[in-house]
Amino acid sequence: MEFKDYYKILEIQKSASEKDITKAYRKMARKYHPDLNPNNPNAKKQFQEVGEANEVLSDPAKRKKYDQYGQDWKHAEQFEKAHAHESKSRSSNSAGTSYSENDFSDFFESLFGNASGGRNTNQVKFRGQDLSAQMALDLKDVYQNNQQTLNINNKKIRITIPAGVEDGQTLKIAGHGSPGVNGGPNGDLLVTFSITNNTKFKRVGSNLYCEAELDLYTAVLGGEITLDTFNSKVKLVVPAGVQNGTQVKLKGKGFPQFKKEQELGDLFVTYRIKIPATLSPKEKDLFQELAILRQNENR
């Protein structure tokens, strides 16, 4: 198996802190995101490698094994058990107990099976390794439950992505990782989502935020406007004299809560008043009359 230098992939030093790792991951994930590199055929693979590197280095336990065992870090537990068995056997031997190389060989057979093809009935069962995958989606894709197909080790796996999943969130698909050893259970598949938002809405949890432009006359006199929500249109009544920056809440017009497709957050709309850049001569005259009228009323 080709050795992957996770530090090199994230372009960081081995002494990097957890904060450095997180910062580097975000930078590299943006750099190789498939949606941002449509003309780069290697972007998807590089994006997945970045996610894999982050998954290992951001976990202190996995990082420690990776630093100690390199490309064999996934078999760290087997190595440590073998080392412990060897140390115990040597200690016993020094105390007068006989010990032979065959005893140590039997231990490895119990871990990895008989190399000659025989089967040891006392083989230890080991759980398969977890696998990591990256999936890029658009925000619209996670507004409702969504089915996607993943190709893992030439095997197609169909999964249902719950509505409301967030950018950077990881879901565990039980039993779809590497096969177990000696009849042990399969590992799990860990899918990390990268969600691109190409909408006018800002998402914070299950709430959405957007701006609505008002013309000067509607802001002053009041009126009705039509607003696009995430999946529909609504009519809003604007009160006369509304101020720039005023925020209104539309209850239940936000984003679904995770795994609760029918429970929606709220939509917060901020009014932005657009001042006319040019005025006709008649409009100028009318505004001047209004200004004089206002001055007279305030005297």
C-alpha positions as CSV (number, residue, x, y, z in Angstrom):
1,M,0.0,0.0,0.0
2,E,1.3,3.4,-1.0
3,F,2.3,5.5,2.0
4,K,0.3,8.8,2.3
5,D,2.1,11.6,4.1
6,Y,-0.8,13.3,5.8
7,Y,1.4,16.2,7.0
8,K,2.5,16.8,3.4
9,I,-1.0,16.6,2.1
10,L,-2.1,19.4,4.5
11,E,1.1,21.3,4.0
12,I,2.0,21.4,7.7
13,Q,4.8,20.3,10.0
14,K,4.7,17.3,12.3
15,S,4.8,19.7,15.2
16,A,1.5,21.4,14.0
17,S,-1.1,22.0,16.7
18,E,-4.7,21.0,16.5
19,K,-5.6,24.6,15.6
20,D,-3.0,24.5,12.8
21,I,-4.5,21.2,11.5
22,T,-8.0,22.6,11.4
23,K,-6.9,25.8,9.7
24,A,-4.9,23.9,7.1
25,Y,-7.8,21.4,6.4
26,R,-10.2,24.3,5.7
27,K,-7.7,25.9,3.4
28,M,-6.9,22.8,1.5
29,A,-10.6,21.7,1.3
30,R,-11.4,25.0,-0.3
31,K,-8.5,24.7,-2.6
32,Y,-9.4,21.2,-4.0
33,H,-13.2,21.4,-3.6
34,P,-14.6,19.7,-6.8
35,D,-17.2,22.4,-7.4
36,L,-14.4,25.1,-7.4
37,N,-12.2,23.1,-9.7
38,P,-14.4,21.8,-12.6
39,N,-11.5,21.6,-15.0
40,N,-9.2,19.7,-12.6
41,P,-9.8,15.9,-13.0
42,N,-7.7,15.2,-9.9
43,A,-9.6,17.6,-7.6
44,K,-12.0,15.0,-6.3
45,K,-9.2,12.6,-5.3
46,Q,-7.1,15.4,-3.7
47,F,-10.2,16.6,-1.9
48,Q,-10.7,13.1,-0.5
49,E,-7.1,12.8,0.6
50,V,-7.3,16.1,2.4
51,G,-10.4,14.8,4.3
52,E,-8.6,11.6,5.1
53,A,-5.6,13.4,6.4
54,N,-7.7,15.6,8.6
55,E,-9.7,12.7,9.9
56,V,-6.5,11.0,11.1
57,L,-4.4,14.0,12.3
58,S,-7.3,15.8,14.1
59,D,-7.8,12.7,16.3
60,P,-5.1,12.6,18.9
61,A,-5.2,8.8,19.3
62,K,-5.1,8.2,15.6
63,R,-2.4,10.8,15.1
64,K,-0.2,9.2,17.8
65,K,-0.5,5.8,16.0
66,Y,0.2,7.3,12.7
67,D,3.3,9.1,14.0
68,Q,4.6,5.9,15.5
69,Y,3.8,3.3,12.9
70,G,3.6,5.3,9.7
71,Q,1.8,3.4,6.9
72,D,1.1,0.5,9.3
73,W,-0.7,2.7,11.8
74,K,-4.0,1.0,11.3
75,H,-2.5,-2.2,12.6
76,A,-1.1,-0.5,15.7
77,E,-3.1,-2.6,18.1
78,Q,-1.9,-5.9,16.6
79,F,1.7,-4.7,16.8
80,E,1.3,-3.6,20.4
81,K,-0.3,-6.9,21.4
82,A,2.4,-8.8,19.7
83,H,5.0,-6.7,21.5
84,A,3.3,-7.1,24.8
85,H,3.2,-10.9,24.3
86,E,6.8,-11.0,23.4
87,S,7.8,-9.0,26.4
88,K,5.8,-11.2,28.7
89,S,7.2,-14.3,27.2
90,R,10.8,-13.1,27.6
91,S,10.1,-12.1,31.2
92,S,8.8,-15.5,31.9
93,N,11.8,-17.1,30.2
94,S,14.2,-15.1,32.3
95,A,12.4,-16.4,35.4
96,G,13.1,-20.0,34.4
97,T,10.1,-20.7,32.2
98,S,10.9,-22.3,28.8
99,Y,10.0,-20.4,25.7
100,S,10.4,-21.2,22.1
101,E,10.0,-19.4,18.8
102,N,7.1,-21.6,17.9
103,D,5.1,-20.1,20.8
104,F,5.5,-16.6,19.3
105,S,4.6,-17.9,15.9
106,D,1.4,-19.4,17.3
107,F,0.5,-16.0,18.6
108,F,0.9,-14.4,15.1
109,E,-1.2,-17.2,13.6
110,S,-3.9,-16.4,16.0
111,L,-3.9,-12.8,14.8
112,F,-3.4,-13.2,11.0
113,G,-4.2,-16.9,10.4
114,N,-1.9,-19.8,9.3
115,A,0.2,-18.7,6.3
116,S,0.1,-22.3,4.9
117,G,-3.7,-22.0,4.5
118,G,-4.7,-23.9,7.6
119,R,-7.2,-22.6,10.0
120,N,-6.5,-22.1,13.6
121,T,-9.7,-22.6,15.6
122,N,-8.4,-20.2,18.3
123,Q,-8.0,-17.2,15.9
124,V,-8.7,-13.9,17.4
125,K,-11.4,-11.9,15.7
126,F,-10.7,-8.3,14.8
127,R,-13.0,-5.6,13.8
128,G,-12.4,-4.2,10.3
129,Q,-10.9,-0.7,9.8
130,D,-13.2,2.3,9.4
131,L,-13.2,3.9,6.0
132,S,-13.5,7.6,5.3
133,A,-15.2,9.3,2.4
134,Q,-15.9,12.9,1.3
135,M,-19.1,14.0,-0.4
136,A,-19.7,17.4,-1.9
137,L,-23.3,18.6,-2.0
138,D,-25.1,21.9,-2.7
139,L,-27.2,23.5,0.1
140,K,-30.3,22.7,-1.9
141,D,-29.5,19.0,-1.8
142,V,-29.8,18.9,2.0
143,Y,-33.1,20.8,2.3
144,Q,-34.8,17.5,2.4
145,N,-33.9,13.8,2.7
146,N,-31.6,12.9,-0.2
147,Q,-30.4,9.6,-1.5
148,Q,-26.9,9.3,-3.0
149,T,-24.7,6.5,-4.2
150,L,-21.1,6.1,-3.1
151,N,-18.5,3.9,-4.8
152,I,-16.3,2.4,-2.1
153,N,-13.7,-0.1,-3.1
154,N,-15.6,-0.8,-6.4
155,K,-18.8,-1.4,-4.4
156,K,-21.8,0.8,-4.7
157,I,-23.4,1.9,-1.5
158,R,-26.7,3.7,-1.5
159,I,-27.2,6.0,1.5
160,T,-29.9,8.3,2.7
161,I,-28.6,11.7,3.7
162,P,-30.9,13.3,6.4
163,A,-32.3,16.7,5.8
164,G,-30.4,19.4,7.7
165,V,-26.9,17.9,7.5
166,E,-24.3,20.6,7.9
167,D,-21.0,21.5,6.2
168,G,-18.1,19.5,7.7
169,Q,-20.5,17.1,9.5
170,T,-19.6,13.4,9.5
171,L,-22.1,10.6,9.4
172,K,-21.4,7.0,10.3
173,I,-22.7,4.2,8.0
174,A,-22.4,1.1,10.2
175,G,-20.9,-2.0,8.7
176,H,-19.7,-0.6,5.4
177,G,-16.0,-0.2,6.2
178,S,-13.3,-2.8,5.7
179,P,-14.1,-6.5,6.3
180,G,-13.3,-7.9,9.7
181,V,-10.3,-10.3,10.3
182,N,-11.0,-13.9,11.2
183,G,-14.7,-13.4,11.1
184,G,-14.7,-10.2,13.0
185,P,-17.3,-7.5,12.3
186,N,-16.9,-5.0,9.5
187,G,-15.7,-1.5,10.2
188,D,-17.9,1.5,9.5
189,L,-17.9,4.1,6.7
190,L,-17.5,7.7,7.9
191,V,-18.8,10.2,5.3
192,T,-17.9,13.8,5.8
193,F,-20.0,16.4,3.9
194,S,-18.7,19.5,2.2
195,I,-21.7,21.7,1.5
196,T,-21.5,24.6,-1.0
197,N,-24.0,27.5,-0.6
198,N,-24.7,29.3,-3.8
199,T,-27.9,30.9,-2.6
200,K,-28.6,34.4,-1.3
201,F,-29.3,32.9,2.2
202,K,-26.8,32.7,5.0
203,R,-27.3,29.5,7.1
204,V,-26.8,29.4,10.8
205,G,-27.9,26.0,12.2
206,S,-31.6,25.7,11.1
207,N,-32.1,29.5,10.7
208,L,-31.6,31.4,7.5
209,Y,-30.7,35.1,6.9
210,C,-31.2,37.3,3.9
211,E,-31.7,40.9,2.8
212,A,-34.7,42.4,1.0
213,E,-34.3,45.6,-1.0
214,L,-36.9,48.3,-0.6
215,D,-37.3,51.4,-2.8
216,L,-37.5,54.7,-1.0
217,Y,-41.2,55.2,-1.6
218,T,-42.2,51.8,-0.2
219,A,-40.0,52.5,2.9
220,V,-41.6,55.9,3.4
221,L,-45.2,55.2,2.5
222,G,-45.4,51.4,3.3
223,G,-46.6,48.8,1.0
224,E,-46.4,45.1,0.0
225,I,-43.5,43.2,-1.4
226,T,-43.0,39.6,-2.7
227,L,-40.0,37.8,-1.1
228,D,-38.4,34.6,-2.2
229,T,-37.9,32.2,0.7
230,F,-35.7,29.1,0.3
231,N,-38.4,27.1,-1.4
232,S,-41.4,29.4,-2.0
233,K,-42.6,33.0,-2.2
234,V,-44.3,35.0,0.4
235,K,-45.9,38.5,0.6
236,L,-44.7,40.9,3.2
237,V,-46.5,44.0,4.4
238,V,-44.0,46.8,4.9
239,P,-45.1,49.4,7.4
240,A,-44.8,53.1,6.5
241,G,-41.6,54.7,7.8
242,V,-39.6,51.4,8.1
243,Q,-35.9,52.1,8.8
244,N,-32.9,50.8,7.0
245,G,-31.5,47.7,8.7
246,T,-34.9,46.7,10.2
247,Q,-35.1,42.9,10.7
248,V,-38.2,40.8,10.6
249,K,-38.6,37.2,11.4
250,L,-40.6,34.7,9.3
251,K,-41.3,31.8,11.6
252,G,-40.9,28.3,10.1
253,K,-39.4,29.6,6.8
254,G,-35.9,28.6,7.6
255,F,-34.0,25.3,7.2
256,P,-34.9,21.8,8.4
257,Q,-33.4,20.7,11.7
258,F,-31.0,17.7,11.4
259,K,-33.0,14.5,10.9
260,K,-36.2,16.4,11.5
261,E,-37.3,17.3,8.0
262,Q,-40.6,18.7,9.1
263,E,-39.3,21.0,11.8
264,L,-38.0,24.2,10.2
265,G,-36.0,27.1,11.7
266,D,-36.9,30.7,11.0
267,L,-36.0,33.1,8.2
268,F,-34.7,36.5,9.3
269,V,-35.1,39.3,6.7
270,T,-33.1,42.6,6.9
271,Y,-34.5,45.5,4.9
272,R,-32.1,47.6,2.9
273,I,-33.5,50.9,1.5
274,K,-32.2,51.8,-1.9
275,I,-31.8,55.6,-2.4
276,P,-32.4,56.7,-6.0
277,A,-29.1,57.6,-7.7
278,T,-30.8,60.0,-10.1
279,L,-33.9,62.1,-10.0
280,S,-36.0,63.8,-12.7
281,P,-36.4,67.6,-12.4
282,K,-40.0,67.1,-11.2
283,E,-38.9,64.6,-8.6
284,K,-36.3,67.1,-7.3
285,D,-38.9,69.8,-7.1
286,L,-41.2,67.5,-5.1
287,F,-38.4,66.5,-2.7
288,Q,-37.5,70.1,-2.2
289,E,-41.2,70.9,-1.4
290,L,-41.2,68.0,1.0
291,A,-38.0,69.3,2.7
292,I,-39.5,72.7,3.1
293,L,-42.7,71.2,4.5
294,R,-40.8,69.2,7.0
295,Q,-38.8,72.2,8.1
296,N,-41.9,74.2,8.6
297,E,-43.6,71.5,10.6
298,N,-40.5,71.2,12.9
299,R,-40.5,74.9,13.7
